[in-house]
Amino acid sequence: MLLDGHPCADGRGLLPLDDPGLTLGMAVFETLRTYGGLPFGVATHLERLAASARFCGIPWSDALADLLRDELGTAAAAIAGESKLNVLLTGGGRRIVRAEDLDLSRAGAPVRVVTRPWVPSPWLPGRIKHTSRMAWVLAARQAGVDEVIWIAPDGVWTEANRSNVFVVRGGVLCTPPDDGRILQGVTRDAMLAAARAIGVGVREDPVPAGPCEELYLCSTLKELAPVVQIDGYPGPGAGPIGAAVLAEFRRRA
Ligand SMILES: Cc1ncc(COP(=O)(O)O)c(C=O)c1O
């Protein structure tokens, strides 16, 4: 783990106890993974991190982007196999880069979810990837499931607490639009590109809650994970369209 470029083990990597990242949960972050040892989608992740940092008033510069790109590469190279990478910028302007062995079993693994009402926050739009997530974590933990899918007041599924949502309806792969309510997932966009490349019909439109042929959560670590239980009932899980898109995504990644 590196704090401001220093290994925490050497005593220089110390986070001040009054950093707003600790006292207010005010920090922004990205989670990446490697494919073939190389971090995937670095430029897109750093663009999203820059947008989140700027929105939250956390210092950002091109020089910082260069440092982070280098540190991510170094951190990934220190892991023998595939790695999970985490980069975090605190409200106090400190940066943390972490790498650990990637748990490959999570990618594409079945997930159980519940649905819960989505409470919009005009002060913190969905496109900001921030660390103030305790309410979301507790919502899933208290329901004893992997994740929570949010239902907006207009009756649509927006996203899950750590993933985007994909459904197959009428043979078309649908996912909610980037309308400010969701995080624009790096994997989501790559999955849409994979679907288009193999001629699967795609729609980025509001997704009304309800029955579907296939239902997935999509994120860096989950890739495309079939939902096998929803609100205590069997979920539609995986199917031929998701399987084909996931295979193409992996081929391209
Ligand atoms: C709320 C939310 N939506 C979507 C995603 C998926 O984003 P990505 O594909 O970039 O991992 C995440 C990832 O952590 C998330 O926290």
PDBQT file of the ligand as one rigid body, heavy atoms in Angstrom, charges set to zero:
ROOT
HETATM    1  C1  LIG A 301     -22.797   2.405  -7.334  1.00  0.00    +0.000 C 
HETATM    2  C2  LIG A 301     -21.976   1.689  -8.359  1.00  0.00    +0.000 A 
HETATM    3  N1  LIG A 301     -22.483   1.513  -9.610  1.00  0.00    +0.000 NA
HETATM    4  C3  LIG A 301     -21.771   0.868 -10.558  1.00  0.00    +0.000 A 
HETATM    5  C4  LIG A 301     -20.503   0.351 -10.301  1.00  0.00    +0.000 A 
HETATM    6  C5  LIG A 301     -19.725  -0.366 -11.393  1.00  0.00    +0.000 C 
HETATM    7  O1  LIG A 301     -18.653   0.418 -11.826  1.00  0.00    +0.000 OA
HETATM    8  P1  LIG A 301     -17.368  -0.223 -12.538  1.00  0.00    +0.000 P 
HETATM    9  O2  LIG A 301     -17.859  -1.064 -13.667  1.00  0.00    +0.000 OA
HETATM   10  O3  LIG A 301     -16.599   0.947 -13.006  1.00  0.00    +0.000 OA
HETATM   11  O4  LIG A 301     -16.669  -1.050 -11.510  1.00  0.00    +0.000 OA
HETATM   12  C6  LIG A 301     -19.943   0.534  -9.020  1.00  0.00    +0.000 A 
HETATM   13  C7  LIG A 301     -18.598   0.024  -8.739  1.00  0.00    +0.000 C 
HETATM   14  O5  LIG A 301     -18.108   0.092  -7.660  1.00  0.00    +0.000 OA
HETATM   15  C8  LIG A 301     -20.692   1.225  -8.041  1.00  0.00    +0.000 A 
HETATM   16  O6  LIG A 301     -20.192   1.427  -6.822  1.00  0.00    +0.000 OA
ENDROOT
TORSDOF 0
